[in-house]
Amino acid sequence: MRWFWEILHEMDDTHKRQFLMFATGSDRSPLRGLAQLNFIITGIGLDDTRLVSAHTCFNDIILPRYSSKEIMKAKVYQSIQHCEGFGLI
């Protein structure tokens, strides 16, 4: 869990917006500020191959246990950069 928050705090603003979109479905902060967001982080078993996933309706982040911080960082960045959802065309 500590690695996850360290990785988020190290992100630049662009990646933080991508993470916000990934976790909430919007890249904008709530009207009353980011303190209004309550993230639920659900840890699952050790799996270096699985990406991080999220349930945007509930601000629920599904975080596999990774064997190293470097692997976690790579998977977090992969997850936030390739999230599209079910956007309308």
N, C-alpha and C positions, 0 to 999 in steps of 0.2 A: 504494500500500500504506500509506503514511504517513497519508493522509486517512482510510482505513478505521479504523486504530487510534485516530486522534484522535477520530473520531465515536463509537467505542465507549467511550472514556474519558470523553466528555462526557455520556453517557447517564445518566439517573436509574436508581434501582434497579429500578423497574417495567420499564423498557425493557431493562435488562440481563438480567432474567429472561426477557423475551420473546425476546431474542437467544439466550440459552442454550437455550430450548425450540426455537427455529428451527434452531440448529446441531447440537444433540445429541439432540433428542426428549424432553428432560426439563428442567424449570425448576429443578432441584435440582443443587447441586454434588456431585461424587463424594465418597465417604466420606473419602478422603484429601486432599480439597481441590481447588481449581481448577487448581493447578499440575500435576495429573495429566492434565489435558486437553491433547491435542496437536492443534491445528487445522492443517489443510492448506488453504491458500488457493490456488486455481487461478484465475489471471487469464486472461480471454479478451479478444477484440478490442474495439475501441471501439464502444460501443453505448449511447446515452443512453436508449433505450426499454426495454431489458431489465431485469428485476428481478434481484436477487441470489437465488441458489438454494443449496441445501445437500443433501448426502448424509449424513443423520444417523448412519448405521451407521459411517461412517468419519470423522466430524467434518470433512468436506470442504466448504468454502465455495467456490462458483463465483462469482467476482467479475468482472463486466464492467469494462472501462476506461470511465470516465465523463469527460466533458470538463471538469467542475468539481466541486469539493468539495460545493457546494450540491446538485447533481443527485445525487451519490452519497449524500448524507445523506437526501434525500427517498426514494430507491430503497431504501436500507437500512431506513428506518422503515416504508415500505410493505410490504416483504417480511416483516419480523418481526411486523407487526400483522395480517397476513392469512394466516398459516400455520396450516393445520389438519391436514394430513397425512391419514392413513387411520384416524382414530380409530374405535373401536367405539361403536355406539349402544346 
